[in-house]
């Protein structure tokens, strides 16, 4: 079979499945029954984005399936026809998923997510626009082993990607006890291949909400998803015709497909679109390169995975270890980190100013900036107080030593065992020594202050943005007169 045959076959299977689902719903609820995915203003978002028509009843869904969707399923062996059939496959899959939600049903229970509400799409808006979420991997089918599944997901998660899983890989992550959910950017969409339609829905609604694309403007819709939504598909073997049909729809929207099914897809690879990669350990770099995702990751030699996606991850008591450092520049490094955080807050607000205004988030951004500013202020005050504590401490030491010398030496002068001139000389020598120690301390402080920015510059050959501290870490405060260090407690 050729690639054309497999795409058309998968499209036919999905269409027949959708016909059956709609027929069963019609028999149970009737043609006038209201139809819509929950908590969305777009009813069936994919169909609305592609055609510009909003379906509201089962009768309209049946007419759309037999009309617009059927018309897209052309069977000429041309690239355009393959893409049209792929999009029709995605629309049919969305209809199947919508039938699951009829009459207020809740077909997905935790840890599965299914449909993303409009509120969830808007929450993804800012990180998608600012690049904090560089890519959206869609992983389909079970990996060769649970370990490989976990390794692939964790590699994407560590890069800050928003990972979506469909099919057997969901069971593997559950078996491994992997932490999933919207907040950690790893979502289990569903067990059926049709749940991949919810990922397509994310991309298309992003185009409508943030790209201001007119519903029904398919060319500009495809252009936006190709240029602005950096999604890609990883399909583990075996890849059936249904998955191939859905893959054609993904490629139509600009999302490349990477698979290790070298047997059934042999000779069907398409550069930058359908890529065969037999080594699953190379899925990540192959996918990132194929989709032109721009990711710069700073490797930090710590025994845990770190990224914003790991926020909220639990560390067990038995997996914790304390590590302390004797470095004396951390006090100033901490201040520089707070300055970075303040700058990042301003930068995010400026880059995503349209999104902030569109969703009336100006108040939230002001509060976030105020909090970052107050954090920097308090840290600066703390550092200044501790540094300024050195001078009075040294003065107290000097006076205490002088007092001790006067007490002991005065007794000897009164007994006649020491001359008054010797006592005066000794006090002068003590004062000179302690003043030298005080000056050395001040030089030490200034050197530490200079070392903080120098080390940050030298680490990358220039000014750089500090990597975010791993959420999988806890901080302990170590205090001394010369430093106010924040040190990590790392999980092993």
Secondary structure, 3 states (H helix, E strand, C coil): CCHHHHHHHHHHHHHHHHHHHHHHHHHHHCCCCECCCCCCCCCCHHHHHHHCCCCCEHHHHHHHHHHHHHHHCCCCCCHHHHHHHHHHHHHHHHHHHHHHCHHHCCCCCCCECCCCCHHHHHHHHHHHHHCCCCCEEEEECCCCCHHHHHHHHHHHHHCCCCEEEECHHHHHHHHCCCCCEHHHCEEEEECCHHHHHHHHHHHHHHHHHHCCCCCCCHHHHHHHHHHHCCEEEEECCCCCHHHHHHHHHHHHCCCCEEECCCCCCCCCCECCCEEECCCHHHHHHHHHHHCCCCCCCCCCCCCCCCCHHHCCCCCCHHHEEECCCCCCCHHHHHHHHHHHHHHHHHHHHHHCHHHHHHCCCHHHHHHHHHHHHHHHHHHHHHHHHHHHHHHHHHHHHHHHHHHHHHHHHHHHHHHCCCCHHHHHHHHHHHHHHHHHHHHHHHHHHHHHHHHHHHHHHHHHCCCCCCCCCCCCEEEEEEEECCEEEEEEEEEC
